[in-house]
Amino acid sequence: MIRSTPLAAGKKKRKQGHYLLRLFMAGNGPNSTRALSNLRELCRQHLKGRFTIETIDVVKNFDAAVRENILITPALVLEAPLPRVVILGNLSHLQKVRLALRLAEGAS
């Protein structure tokens, strides 16, 4: 599931093993669109329906970025499962992103 959302909307309880991922983007810039594309592919390959991607456009919702202390875009925030993780950049280093999200072999 992918949706664009105000930040407060994602506070409901999720099933165990479900990933809540927030991608802070700056409009449709090349790094932001590449990050979203890379994230979709990663989720398709490794999470198979156990994820929600929320996109926050900081151009339209700058306050959300400030509340979450996001100063650089694109920025991916893993909200669930805990612990919270923040990954900066266009997510093109897939092995590093998988490790940060705990999706390495045997970790998912």
Stockholm file with secondary structure:
# STOCKHOLM 1.0

chainA/1-108         MIRSTPLAAGKKKRKQGHYLLRLFMAGNGPNSTRALSNLRELCRQHLKGRFTIETIDVVKNFDAAVRENILITPALVLEAPLPRVVILGNLSHLQKVRLALRLAEGAS
#=GR chainA/1-108 SS CEEECCGGGGCSCCCTTCEEEEEEECTTCHHHHHHHHHHHHHHHHHTTTCEEEEEEETTTCHHHHHHTTCCSSSEEEEEESSSCEEEESCCCCHHHHHHHTTCSTTTC
#=GC SS_cons         CEEECCGGGGCSCCCTTCEEEEEEECTTCHHHHHHHHHHHHHHHHHTTTCEEEEEEETTTCHHHHHHTTCCSSSEEEEEESSSCEEEESCCCCHHHHHHHTTCSTTTC
//
